[in-house]
Amino acid sequence: MELSKIGRYPFLAEPFHCDFNGRLMMGHLGNHLLNAADYHSHDRGFGMTYLNTVQRTWVLSRLVIEMEEMPRAYAKFNVETWVESALRFFTNRSFKVVDSDTGQVYGYGRSIWAMIDTETRQPANLFEINDGALLKYVEKDYACPIEKCSRVRMETPGDLVASITTHYSDIDVNGHVNSVKYIEHVLDLFPLDVYRHYRIGRFEVAYVAEAHCGDTLLMYQEQEDMTFRIRMVKKSSEGENEVEICRSLVKFVKD
């Protein structure tokens, strides 16, 4: 039986996933979105479990989240997700975060995913997977009213604001830094006073390359009012050249 194009998955804002304001942290929300994407693709025949058997995998390229409000501790909410469009090597996936009890829409997300060959690390044709299963689930008419993902361009090289070394807890099953860990490292740049008076209205991250355990990551920042753009790089093994890892945008709005 063919499943619906839109998946809907229940989550709970567990208190130890919430910040000092009693609201779900953005990093944990990002995890929930990625989990929903995994559940949706797995159930429809193009998920990671199947892809690993044919030497393929999904790689998150870009993610944007816009929230009007973050769920409070113990709130039950659903993440809806669907494939908005698909090209040969990329697919656009959207998200909607809705309170389970009241129907309140907390916010939306958009993402871009690439499929790659796990042996060559080169782009792979996603239309060849499971007889083009993904194409049957493209949903073009369900609204996602936020702006699409951008490349998060910076006008300047930015000011060096942080240097961190990656450790065990940063690394995922693929052996490199977890996608959500970049979000957490970026949000750790800002003092608590910012979060006391502002909330994150829009967060974007564009992934460029992979980082691994033991890498030193440098973060460069430029600011325009309460909008921040951050460029994250890693030092080469010789310590001379810098390799760009990702770029992020954080837009704070008055709470």
C-alpha positions in Angstrom: 0.0 0.0 0.0 1.3 3.4 -1.0 1.8 5.8 2.0 0.8 9.4 2.1 3.2 12.0 0.7 3.3 13.9 4.0 4.6 12.1 7.1 3.6 13.2 10.6 5.7 12.2 13.6 5.1 12.8 17.3 7.8 14.3 19.6 8.0 15.6 23.1 9.9 18.7 24.3 11.7 16.8 27.1 12.8 19.1 29.9 16.5 18.1 29.6 16.4 19.2 26.0 15.2 22.7 27.0 17.2 25.8 27.9 17.0 28.0 30.9 13.9 29.7 29.4 12.1 26.3 29.5 12.0 26.2 25.7 13.2 23.4 23.4 16.8 24.1 22.2 17.3 24.7 18.5 19.8 21.9 18.3 17.4 19.3 19.7 14.7 20.6 17.3 17.1 20.1 14.5 17.6 16.5 15.6 13.8 16.0 15.6 13.6 17.4 12.0 16.3 15.1 10.8 14.8 12.1 12.6 11.4 12.9 10.9 13.2 13.0 7.5 14.8 9.6 8.2 11.4 8.0 9.3 9.7 9.4 6.2 12.3 8.3 3.7 12.7 4.9 5.4 9.0 4.0 5.3 8.8 5.0 1.6 11.8 3.0 0.3 14.5 5.5 0.0 15.9 5.7 3.5 19.4 5.2 4.9 18.8 1.6 5.8 18.1 0.6 2.2 20.6 3.0 0.7 23.5 1.5 2.7 22.8 -1.8 0.9 23.5 -0.2 -2.5 26.5 1.9 -1.4 24.5 5.1 -1.2 23.7 7.7 1.5 22.0 11.0 2.0 24.1 14.0 2.9 22.5 17.2 4.4 23.6 20.2 2.3 21.5 23.0 3.7 19.0 23.6 6.5 16.9 26.6 7.5 14.5 26.8 10.4 12.1 29.7 11.1 10.2 29.6 14.4 7.5 31.9 15.8 7.8 30.1 19.1 9.7 27.2 20.5 7.8 24.4 22.3 7.8 24.6 26.0 9.1 21.8 28.3 6.7 18.7 28.2 4.9 20.1 25.1 3.8 17.4 22.7 4.2 18.3 19.0 4.3 16.8 15.6 6.9 17.3 12.9 5.3 17.0 9.4 7.7 16.5 6.5 7.5 16.0 2.8 9.6 16.1 -0.3 8.8 19.4 -2.1 10.9 18.8 -5.2 13.6 16.5 -6.6 16.4 16.8 -9.1 18.8 14.2 -10.3 21.3 14.7 -7.5 19.4 16.8 -5.0 16.1 16.9 -3.2 14.3 19.6 -1.3 12.5 18.6 1.9 10.2 20.8 4.0 9.1 20.6 7.6 6.2 22.0 9.7 6.2 21.9 13.5 2.7 21.8 15.1 1.5 21.5 18.6 -0.3 18.1 19.1 -3.0 19.4 21.3 -3.8 22.9 20.1 -2.8 22.8 16.5 -0.6 25.8 16.9 2.1 26.1 14.2 5.4 26.7 15.9 7.4 27.2 12.7 8.7 25.7 9.5 11.9 24.3 8.1 13.5 23.6 4.7 16.4 21.4 3.7 18.4 20.3 0.7 19.9 16.8 0.6 22.3 15.3 -1.8 22.7 11.6 -2.5 26.3 10.3 -2.8 28.1 7.0 -3.5 29.6 5.9 -0.2 32.7 4.5 -1.9 33.6 7.3 -4.3 31.9 10.1 -2.3 30.6 11.4 -5.6 27.0 12.5 -6.4 24.6 9.6 -7.2 21.4 9.6 -9.3 18.6 9.4 -6.8 16.1 8.6 -9.5 17.8 5.1 -9.8 17.0 4.2 -6.2 14.3 1.6 -5.7 12.8 2.2 -9.2 12.5 5.9 -8.6 10.5 5.4 -5.4 11.1 9.0 -4.3 9.3 10.5 -7.3 6.0 9.0 -6.2 6.1 11.0 -3.0 6.9 14.5 -4.3 4.3 17.0 -2.8 4.3 20.4 -4.5 1.1 21.8 -3.1 1.6 21.7 0.7 2.6 25.2 1.8 5.9 25.9 3.4 5.8 29.8 3.6 9.4 30.5 4.6 12.2 31.6 2.3 14.3 28.9 0.8 17.8 27.9 2.0 20.6 30.2 0.9 24.3 29.9 0.7 24.8 32.3 3.6 27.2 34.6 1.9 29.5 36.9 4.0 30.5 40.3 2.8 33.7 40.3 4.8 36.1 37.6 6.1 34.6 38.2 9.5 36.2 38.5 12.9 37.7 35.5 14.7 35.3 34.8 17.6 36.0 31.3 18.7 38.3 28.3 18.3 37.2 24.8 19.4 38.6 21.3 19.1 36.2 18.5 18.2 35.8 15.5 20.5 34.1 12.1 20.9 30.6 13.6 21.5 30.8 15.6 18.2 31.2 12.5 16.0 28.3 10.6 14.4 27.9 7.1 12.9 29.5 8.2 9.7 32.8 9.1 11.5 32.6 12.9 11.1 31.1 15.8 13.0 27.3 15.5 13.4 25.3 18.0 11.4 23.5 19.2 14.6 26.8 19.7 16.5 27.6 22.6 14.1 24.3 24.3 15.1 25.1 23.9 18.8 28.7 25.2 18.4 27.4 28.3 16.5 24.6 29.0 19.1 27.2 28.7 21.9 28.9 31.9 20.6 26.2 34.1 22.1 25.9 35.0 25.9 22.9 34.1 28.0 21.8 37.7 28.0 21.1 37.6 24.3 18.8 34.6 24.9 17.1 36.3 27.8 15.9 39.2 25.6 15.8 37.7 22.1 14.7 34.4 20.5 16.0 32.8 17.3 13.7 33.8 14.5 15.7 32.2 11.7 18.6 29.9 11.6 20.4 28.7 8.5 23.4 26.4 7.9 25.0 25.6 4.6 27.4 22.6 4.8 30.5 22.7 2.7 32.9 20.0 3.9 33.4 17.5 6.7 35.2 17.8 9.9 36.5 14.9 12.0 37.5 14.2 15.6 40.5 16.2 16.8 40.1 18.9 14.2 40.5 22.5 15.3 37.5 24.6 14.1 37.8 28.4 13.8 34.7 30.6 13.7 34.6 34.0 12.0 31.6 36.3 12.5 30.1 39.4 10.9 27.1 41.2 12.4 24.3 43.4 11.1 22.0 44.6 13.9 20.9 41.3 15.5 21.6 39.2 12.4 24.9 37.2 12.6 26.7 35.4 9.8 29.3 32.8 10.9 31.9 31.1 8.8 33.4 27.9 10.3 36.8 26.6 9.0 39.2 23.9 10.0 42.9 24.1 10.0 44.8 21.8 7.6 47.0 19.0 9.1 50.0 21.3 8.5 48.2 24.1 10.4 48.7 26.6 7.6 45.7 26.6 5.3 42.0 26.9 6.3 39.3 24.7 4.8 35.8 26.1 5.0 33.4 23.6 6.7 30.1 25.5 6.9 28.4 28.9 7.0 25.5 29.9 9.3 23.1 32.7 9.8 21.4 33.5 13.1 18.7 36.1 13.1 17.5 37.1 16.6 14.2 38.8 17.1 12.8 40.6 20.2 11.1 38.0 22.5 
